[in-house]
Amino acid sequence: MVYNAEREHRDARAKAAHEEQIGRTGEKRVLMRAINGELVSYTPEEYGVGRLGLGPRINTRWGHLVYVLAIAAVIAVFLYLPLQGLLVEGDTETIGFLVIPALLIVLEAYAVRNLIREWRAHKLREERGLPRPAY
């Protein structure tokens, strides 16, 4: 990695401003690198859904929307089959088959929550002229 004194100076200023805002207001803030490469201090509402951790991450509002719609489509299939009698007759198979959509509904609720948080965060960042967090 190339040493860039100017970038380190901007990072130091961003860290100092971040610490000063926390000290002055006492609010929680997240210091993250934005897609433009700069360190930015976000409020939790501006940051949106957490982007750290293992595995793939959805970090745009459109990605969250696609995720919500995909889960809804899978739920629809799992509810359509037993209602149309396309499964083997019998209560135990149908009841067991309905456990999967019940679990997917919980996942859907979580995905919708994340979609709403990310949509609001995008709107706040847009209003305040902040770039999207990179991760």
Buried (B, 14 or more C-beta within 10 A) or exposed (E): EEEEEEEEEBBEEBEEBBEEBBEEEEEEBBBBBBEEEEBBBBBEEBBBBBBEEEEEEBBEBEBBBEBBEEBBEBBEEBBEBBEEEEEEEEEEEBEEBEEEBEEBBEBBEEBBEBBBBBBBBBEBBEEEEBBBBBE
